[in-house]
Amino acid sequence: MIKNLFEFLDLNVSKDQLLLQKILVLTAVDIPELHNLHDIIVFSTEGDRPDFHKIAGSDLDGDKYFVYWGIAFNLRKHVVPLLEYAAEKKIEHLTPIAPLDIIKYYLSTLGATSYGEIYNLHAVVVDRNYEQHPQRTCQKLAIKLAGMFASAIDSGRTGYVIEREYIEEIRQKYGHTYPVFVMKYGKKCYKSESILGILFRNAHDYYEYHNSLK
């Protein structure tokens, strides 16, 4: 917690930045009774929907968040958070879950598409921007993949299974090459002209330059 610096302060809070919808603009409030707490977020219980529920995978079991309170980065466009996450997509089991059911589930996940694959594919879709959307992460396919990623994160609890055939269909269109900033070493990569590609190259060049001075 940032103490004694403000009464009210706007923050950008996120967990994974696949979508603009997952970067929330919240207002931090200085509450003296909470000054004994450090490096945590106390979410408000006000409103019709908890703020943490607006970010995928936020079940408050030790989650880590990105919090920014500077002035250099400001969201100029408000985007309504996605409404559905994995907790609302549980697969119903008609009988009590037995140890054998758990074993069968984990065996079924061997060789299955992981949420890491969805994450990387999402990066490719956003970077290539075939839909030519002014806000890359708001492409229809990018939103679809972000929703799949959200569901896949909690698949161990919900039983959600990633649609491998659908992922392969996307691969057919977008190929198996990645923008360099994804750092898929050993895979085919290409130079990205998006803002992420530019920032990555600038950071890499800065790192290489300072290493050369040692």
Phi, psi and omega in degrees: 000139177272111189258147169061020181250348188198167166257315176225138183212129177283136180234151167258122183237133179208168178237311170220136192261047178289329183227150173300331180297340185265005172254108185265143172259109182243161178253119177277140181237132179281113180241108184307326182295343181255009183295343179280353181266141183227143174055040176221166173246127173258107182281146177288149175260005180280158177096175185269358180206127180301140182299321182295335180289344181279355179241127184302143175077008182268088177249012173058045177245041183101022181298147175252136183240153171266126181232127180232128181235018178280186182248355184282335183241113179227136177279123181267348183233129178270126179240128181293130180299154176301147185270332187246132174228179189304326183300339181262007184236030182295142176273122183287138177246120189288339180239162177304139181285123181255165178307323180295325178296320179294317179298316180298320181296312182293327175295325181290339181273349180294124181081001181281164177294131180265163179291340175296323177295320178295319180301313181293321179294322177301319179299321180293314181300314180295318183292318182285327175051053179298335180280354180052045179277136179298333174246099191307318183287352179262012172299149182302316181292323179297319178294320178300313180293323178297321177294319177296321179298317180300318180290322183293328180303319183260019185298331179297332180263331187259341183083008180298135179245128181289137181280093182298322181298320180294319178298319180293325177299318179293320179300323180300325182277320187262350178080187183242026175256154186234150171295146186304326185294345176287341177058047175273078183296137183092353178250162177290133181232162177225159180282119181271138177258008178284172181298325178294320178297318180295315179297320180298314181295320178298316179295319180296315180296321178298316180297314181296319181298312182290331175292326181290341181276348183284000000 
